[in-house]
Amino acid sequence: MVAEIEIKGLDEVMDRLKKLETLLLSVTDKYNKRWYSIPEAAEYLGVSEITVRRLITRGLLKRSGALRHVKIPADSLENYRKMSVF
């Protein structure tokens, strides 16, 4: 009887772990990119889109120069996150 309860409890825990793993993988995929748009960069940094534009203007974030739409390289965002304090 006790073993059955423990097995059911373990199955429940395993199901929750699988759901958590799926959630973590979806978040990882979302931020595992080489280039970010301004809205994506804002979400990634936890700031507004206007702030991202200001950071680009001040030279604190790099942007693509050849593309029609503004794209920010992932390494630029990582460098900014490392040097800034939120």
Legacy VTK file of the C-alpha trace (Angstrom):
# vtk DataFile Version 3.0
C-alpha trace
ASCII
DATASET POLYDATA
POINTS 86 float
0.000 0.000 0.000
2.720 2.469 0.942
4.758 1.470 -2.117
1.765 2.207 -4.382
1.390 5.695 -2.900
5.111 6.360 -3.348
4.972 5.196 -6.996
1.955 7.404 -7.740
3.727 10.337 -6.098
6.861 9.650 -8.119
4.842 9.517 -11.358
3.320 12.887 -10.497
6.752 14.371 -9.868
8.062 12.957 -13.150
5.130 14.462 -15.065
5.799 17.858 -13.517
9.503 17.596 -14.330
8.693 16.804 -17.981
6.406 19.851 -18.180
9.105 22.016 -16.624
11.695 20.686 -19.063
9.418 21.510 -22.003
8.900 25.030 -20.668
12.626 25.592 -20.151
13.443 24.351 -23.649
10.893 26.705 -25.182
12.401 29.666 -23.312
15.930 28.627 -24.307
14.922 28.375 -27.970
13.351 31.811 -27.810
16.604 33.434 -26.707
19.022 31.240 -28.635
19.342 33.524 -31.655
22.113 35.381 -33.458
20.128 38.566 -34.186
17.325 40.310 -32.297
14.757 42.872 -33.368
14.247 45.915 -31.161
11.146 44.452 -29.424
12.964 41.140 -28.845
16.045 42.944 -27.501
13.844 45.002 -25.173
12.204 41.857 -23.799
15.569 40.122 -23.465
17.058 43.039 -21.503
13.863 43.778 -19.573
13.668 47.379 -20.789
11.438 49.358 -23.146
11.903 49.589 -26.903
12.712 53.287 -26.527
15.534 52.397 -24.139
16.970 49.934 -26.682
16.879 52.674 -29.344
18.648 55.061 -26.947
21.317 52.462 -26.203
21.917 52.082 -29.946
22.135 55.872 -30.394
24.632 56.139 -27.528
26.724 53.361 -29.023
26.169 50.975 -26.130
24.504 48.430 -28.416
25.621 47.566 -31.932
23.127 47.290 -34.770
23.166 45.875 -38.251
23.931 48.424 -40.902
23.161 46.487 -44.042
19.609 45.375 -43.345
16.445 47.379 -43.838
15.144 46.487 -40.391
17.220 47.155 -37.306
18.743 43.968 -35.927
20.989 43.730 -32.896
23.615 40.991 -32.664
23.270 38.606 -29.713
26.860 39.195 -28.596
26.165 42.933 -28.307
23.218 42.228 -25.992
25.291 39.818 -23.902
28.134 42.322 -23.579
25.716 45.032 -22.485
24.061 42.736 -19.925
27.458 41.834 -18.456
28.614 45.446 -18.112
25.343 46.923 -16.839
23.627 46.525 -13.510
19.869 46.033 -13.542
LINES 1 87
86 0 1 2 3 4 5 6 7 8 9 10 11 12 13 14 15 16 17 18 19 20 21 22 23 24 25 26 27 28 29 30 31 32 33 34 35 36 37 38 39 40 41 42 43 44 45 46 47 48 49 50 51 52 53 54 55 56 57 58 59 60 61 62 63 64 65 66 67 68 69 70 71 72 73 74 75 76 77 78 79 80 81 82 83 84 85
